[in-house]
Amino acid sequence: MKTLTFEKDGHIGIITLNRPNRLNALSQTMVRELHVLFNTLDEDLDARVLILTGAGRGFCAGADLRGGDGEGAWDERLGPIQSQYRLQQGYAALILRLRQIPQPIIAAVNGPAAGGGFCLALASDVRYASESARFNCAFIKLGLSAGEMGSSYFLPRIVGASHAAELMYTGRIIDAKTALEIGLVSKVVPDGEVLPAAKELAREMLSNAPLALRMTKEVYNFGLCAPSLENQIHMENRTQVVNFFTDDFREGAMSFLEKRPPQYGDK
């Protein structure tokens, strides 16, 4: 891949946005490559937890407004409105794919996360930040709405309505300390330590049964927009019964009784 790297550390998949000279800004090539990678990960059950991070000193500076790499509109024959709309759909669909793939995703935010980069972090399940991380809804500073790529959906759910409105209406840049205080990130670590910290969390997740972990993400996703407590409990009941009949549930119960670590086989 031209703009990304993907490597595995055991059952941990590490996605690195790799345009460090542009603070890993989202080019059209990067968007297409992320879609291809997510489609692959949809079927890769060997990668059980994902970490998303950036190369160099930035996480992701958002959409690449300067273009470059010979990139233009996706289909200029459609005219400016349709071409721009298709482009917008391609960017925004990344957020849906992040939620649809079965692996929990940890954003290891190693520097600025602005605009679309901020949205990638918001759509991740957990956010860890380095001390140099910065976050903002950059779109409103460019004459656009701050609602972009799911930001108006995730941000109020993560930090609450008042903090979300303040960040969205002002486009203010906040540092890692502030992000931790308002609940935007779970942990802040010194620069250079965010990827090891994310790996430690991933290994803790991997101590659980693989199917149980995947189905917990399904339940979590459903809970973000469940119409009622009753609907959410129906979803939980379905998930528990499915897992109840797995070999891994029997192994988990037996290992608990025998006071030993479980040996899960994803069956």
C-alpha positions, 0 to 999 in steps of 0.5 A: 500500500502506498499510504498505509502500513499494516502489520500483525503482532500476534493477534493485534493488527496495527494500521499506520497512516503513513504520509508523515510529511503531510501529518498523515492527511487523508488523500483520496488514495489513502481513503481507497486503501483504507476501504480495501484494508477494512474489507480484508479485515472483515474476513480476517478473524486472526486479527482480533484487535486493531490499533490505529495510529500515525507515522511520524509526529502526527495522527491525522491532519484531516483531509488533504486540502492541497491535493498532490500525488496527481489526484483530482476528482474521482469522476470529473465527468459527473460535474462538480456536485456529483463528483464532490458528493461521491468524494464525500461519501467515500470519506464518510463511509470509512467511519461506517466501516470502522464500526462494521468490522468485527475487531475492537479498535484502539486509536493510539493518537500520537499527535494532531488529530484534526478534522477527518483525523479527529473523526477516525479517533472518535469512531474508534472504540478506545482512544489513548493519547500522547502528551503532544496530541491535539484535537479539533473539529477543523471543518468549521474553521474552513467555512464548513459545518463541524458535523462531518464523518460522524463527528456530530454523532459520536462527540456528544455521546463521548463527552456529553452535549455541552462539551461537544457543542463547545468544541463543534461551535468554536473549532477550538484545539484542545490538548491531551490533558483537556481531552482526558479531563472531558473524557475524550481519551481514556489515557495520556502517556508520554510521547513515544509511549502511546503505541506500547500502551495501546498494545498493552490494552489490546493484549488485555482484550485478547485474554477474552474469548474471540467470539465473545469479544467480536459480539461484544462490539456488536452489542456496544454498537447497537447500544449507541443507538438502541431505541429502548432498554428493552431492545438493548436487552433483547440484543444482549440476550441473543448474544449471551445465548449464542456464546453460551453454546460455544466451546470457548464458554465451556473452556472459560467456565472450566478454567475459572473453576480450575483457577487457570488461564483459559485456552480459547480456540475461537469455537 
